[in-house]
């Protein structure tokens, strides 16, 4: 009887050790797994001052589409394969005539095309401020009128379950893209354009798939 009890306790101990070893291995794999995040309908806003202090131009789009992969590292998240686009036709300033001028003089190429605004970055490392908040600096290229220029933006990322929100500010200059500053009736825009992005998304974590096994 005593021998049977000892054998049972030994078997339980061995099983527990195997479970802990497998759990640790699975956790280590999960920490390095990447999952895909897709944004549909994020918000982009811009503000540009003018030579008249009381006048500034504000614009907005609710049509940001973006995709990336997120992988958790020990010191924070790693973002990979970052791609984002804003259709130019979705940008509006609240005045139809001004929108037409903006599309014509700012975003239309020499051959009459109206390409989307596009941002891309290969990789970005985030620093974790708390369990659910991180700061991510994205350095990549922003294409306006089909011309790509270096662009950096710092995003504040917050997570809530399987959802996350990223908010960040940046700035571009029209001169960097060879775009002349628009003017009308003596009002001329500044060269600097302030940008703000607000993205909310739901990520899909990778699922485990059994490739071999036996059921009895």
FIDRENZA-878630 format. One record per residue (C-alpha): residue in one letter; x, z, y. Coordinates in steps of 0.05 Angstrom, whole numbers, padded with zeros to 5 digits, always signed. Layout:
BEGIN
AXZY ...
//
This chain:
BEGIN
X+00000+00000+00000 X+00056+00019+00047 X+00093-00044+00029 X+00032-00087+00045 X+00024-00052+00112 X+00098-00064+00129 X+00093-00137+00109 X+00031-00146+00152 X+00063-00113+00212 X+00125-00156+00203 X+00083-00219+00200 X+00046-00199+00263 X+00112-00186+00299 X+00140-00254+00279 X+00076-00288+00300 X+00079-00254+00368 X+00151-00276+00378 X+00134-00348+00360 X+00074-00346+00408 X+00117-00319+00465 X+00171-00371+00453 X+00120-00428+00453 X+00085-00401+00514 X+00151-00397+00552 X+00168-00468+00531 X+00099-00494+00553 X+00105-00459+00620 X+00173-00489+00631 X+00145-00558+00617 X+00086-00547+00663 X+00132-00527+00720 X+00165-00595+00716 X+00104-00638+00703 X+00079-00684+00759 X+00007-00694+00776 X-00025-00747+00818 X-00059-00735+00885 X-00103-00786+00918 X-00132-00782+00988 X-00194-00822+01007 X-00220-00816+01078 X-00168-00772+01111 X-00166-00766+01187 X-00114-00794+01235 X-00118-00782+01310 X-00074-00804+01367 X-00064-00787+01440 X-00026-00827+01492 X-00017-00805+01564 X-00018-00853+01623 X+00014-00856+01692 X-00049-00823+01719 X-00046-00749+01701 X-00121-00743+01694 X-00127-00801+01644 X-00105-00802+01572 X-00128-00845+01514 X-00153-00813+01450 X-00166-00849+01385 X-00187-00832+01314 X-00195-00860+01244 X-00229-00828+01184 X-00202-00879+01135 X-00133-00856+01112 X-00119-00874+01040 X-00059-00842+01007 X-00028-00828+00939 X+00031-00788+00915 X+00057-00747+00857 X+00070-00672+00862 X+00118-00635+00817 X+00128-00560+00820 X+00200-00535+00825 X+00226-00464+00827 X+00233-00462+00903 X+00171-00504+00921 X+00135-00569+00909 X+00169-00637+00905 X+00130-00697+00931 X+00147-00766+00902 X+00123-00837+00911 X+00086-00824+00977 X+00044-00881+01002 X-00008-00879+01058 X-00047-00932+01097 X-00095-00934+01156 X-00136-00997+01168 X-00127-01017+01241 X-00200-01036+01247 X-00219-00964+01231 X-00185-00938+01294 X-00232-00926+01352 X-00226-00896+01422 X-00300-00891+01438 X-00299-00953+01483 X-00310-01021+01450 X-00273-01062+01503 X-00213-01016+01500 X-00213-01020+01424 X-00211-01096+01428 X-00152-01093+01476 X-00117-01042+01432 X-00123-01085+01370 X-00101-01148+01408 X-00042-01121+01447 X-00017-01065+01402 X-00032-01084+01330 X-00039-01160+01325 X+00023-01197+01302 X+00050-01261+01333 X+00016-01303+01280 X-00052-01270+01289 X-00051-01221+01231 X-00077-01149+01236 X-00038-01110+01182 X-00054-01038+01164 X-00011-00981+01189 X+00031-00960+01128 X+00075-00901+01113 X+00120-00894+01053 X+00171-00843+01030 X+00208-00837+00964 X+00213-00762+00960 X+00203-00698+00999 X+00219-00625+00982 X+00173-00570+01007 X+00191-00498+01023 X+00141-00446+01000 X+00119-00396+01053 X+00070-00359+01008 X+00035-00369+00942 X-00013-00420+00970 X+00022-00447+01032 X+00082-00494+01038 X+00118-00533+01092 X+00137-00605+01074 X+00181-00650+01116 X+00168-00723+01101 X+00221-00774+01123 X+00204-00845+01109 X+00182-00910+01143 X+00121-00923+01185 X+00101-00996+01192 X+00062-01018+01253 X+00045-01092+01263 X+00084-01104+01199 X+00149-01075+01227 X+00176-01013+01192 X+00214-00959+01230 X+00239-00890+01208 X+00186-00836+01217 X+00187-00761+01202 X+00128-00714+01200 X+00123-00640+01180 X+00061-00623+01140 X+00032-00553+01131 X+00001-00553+01062 X-00049-00502+01036 X-00076-00500+00965 X-00143-00474+00939 X-00150-00482+00865 X-00146-00557+00849 X-00154-00576+00922 X-00104-00579+00978 X-00104-00593+01053 X-00045-00621+01092 X-00042-00621+01168 X+00016-00648+01209 X+00039-00677+01276 X+00087-00732+01293 X+00106-00780+01348 X+00123-00854+01354 X+00145-00897+01412 X+00116-00966+01426 X+00185-00991+01447 X+00213-00977+01378 X+00166-01031+01352 X+00178-01079+01408 X+00108-01067+01436 X+00097-01072+01511 X+00059-01014+01541 X-00012-01037+01558 X-00037-01032+01630 X-00103-01045+01664 X-00125-01037+01736 X-00061-01000+01753 X-00066-00951+01694 X-00007-00958+01647 X+00002-00920+01581 X+00063-00879+01564 X+00113-00903+01512 X+00103-00841+01468 X+00042-00836+01423 X+00026-00768+01392 X-00002-00770+01321 X-00039-00719+01280 X-00060-00724+01207 X-00110-00681+01169 X-00116-00695+01095 X-00158-00661+01041 X-00152-00680+00968 X-00163-00659+00897 X-00106-00666+00847 X-00110-00682+00773 X-00062-00643+00731 X-00032-00676+00669 X-00066-00661+00604 X-00031-00647+00538 X-00041-00700+00485 X-00027-00687+00411 X+00014-00743+00381 X+00020-00715+00311 X-00014-00660+00272 X-00057-00640+00213 X-00125-00607+00209 X-00146-00569+00147 
//
